[in-house]
Amino acid sequence: MARLEFSQRIDATAALVSAFFVPQRMPYWYGYEMKAEFEILGGASDFAAGQKVRITGRLGAQEVGITAVVTRYDFGRALEWQFQDQYGVKGKQSWEIAAQNEATIVHMRDEYEMPGRAARIFDALITRHAVARRDRGWLTRLARLVERR
């Protein structure tokens, strides 16, 4: 199982950062490159523990999607979900938001497991590095949006 952790300092209040952890704004930073769409099953306007979330988009000509179940949501403090994609990759992503003086630290954890032995080898050689680059990119994009850079 791959376990990745990253932190991003954002020069803004935790309240402002938290405004980007809602279904309507998360696609701007979380899935920008794939033009992600978030669909909360049941039509709710905000996350809640136990909800199913469908995230879809396109990477090049390929349509991609994951289904996630929110396992923790504390507005302004934390979001966590467990997911599975169409290829059988399972995992958990979590974000914690912490005020620090006049800034905010967002800490992201990404854990996932690839199905099959060959996929796990491919992950160790290639995928894990691409996922790390993607996760850092998400956090950097979030900081730019919040700081209005």
N, C-alpha and C positions, 0 to 999 in steps of 0.2 A: 504494500500500500504506500502510495506517495503522500508525503506530508510536507506542505509548503507553508511558510509564514512570512508575512511582509507587514511593514508599518509605513504609514505616510503622515507626515506633519502637514497640517493645513492651517494657513493663517486666517482663521475665521472661528466664530463661536461654534460650539457643539450644536446649538439650536439650528444654525444655518446649515451645517453639514448634514444634520438629521433630515432636513427637508429634501435631500437627494436620496433618501432610503425609503421611498414610497413607490408604488408600482407605476405611477405616471411619470416619474423623473428618472428612475433607475436605468431605463434603456439609453438615456443620453450618455452615460458613462460606462455602464456594465456591458452593453452589447452594441456599442456604436458601430464597430466595423462590420457587424452582421445585420445592422438595422433591426435589432431585436424588438420583439413585441411581447409584452407581459399580459397574460390573461389569468385573472384570478377566478378560479372556478367558484361559481355562486355569485359572481358579479360584485364582490365587495370592493370598496375604494381604497382599502388599506390592508396591510398584512396583519395576520393574526395566527397564533400557534394553531396547528392542525389544518390550516388551509392548503389546498393544492394550487400550485402555480405552474402554468405552462408557458415556457419561454421558447419562442420560435424566431427564426431568422434565416438569412442566407449568407453563406460564405462562398463567394464566387457563384458558380452555377449550382452548388449543393445546398439543399434545404436542410437545416439542422434544427433540432429541438430537444429540450429536456423537460421532464416533469419533476417538480420539486415539491416537497412537503415542508412547510414552515414548522420548525421544531422549537424555535424561540424567537419572540419578537417583543422587544421592550423599546418603544419609540424613544429615540434620542440616545439609546445606550447599546442596543445589540439587535442583530438579525442573524438567524441561522436557519439553514435548510439542508435537507438531505435530498439527493437527486439521483436520477438514473436517466441516461440518454438512450437513443434508439439503437446504439451499438452495444449496450450492456454495461457501459462504464457507470459505476456507482460511486457515490461519495457524499461529502458534506462540505459546505462552505459556510463560513461565519465571519461576521464583521463586528468589531467592538469599537465604540466611539467614546473617547475619553477627553474631557476638557483638560488642558494643561496651560496654565497662565492665560495668555490671550490667544492661544491657538488650540487646535484639536488634533489628537492623534487617532488615526483610524488603523486598527490592527486587523489584518485579514488572515484567515486560515483556510487552506484549501486541501482537503484530503480526498483521494479517489483511488479506486482500484480498477485496473484493466482486466477484462475477462480473458482467460487463456494464457498459457505460458509464453507463446510467441509475442503476444501483445505486451506482456510485462517486460520482456526483454527490449522490445521496441520503445516502451515507455522510458526505461532507464537510459537508453541511448539518445532518444530524440524528443519524445513527447513531453517529458518532465521539464525540459529546458524551454520548450515552446509555451507550456502552461505558465511557467514562472514569468516569462517575458510578457505574456498576456495579462497576468494578474498585476504585475507592476504597472503595465500600461493602463489598466483600469483605474488603479489608485492615482496615478499621475493625472489622468483625464478628470477624475473626480476633483482633485485639488485645483486644476485649472478652471473648471466650471464654478466651483464654490468661490474661489478667489477672483473670478471674473478676469482671468489673464487671457 
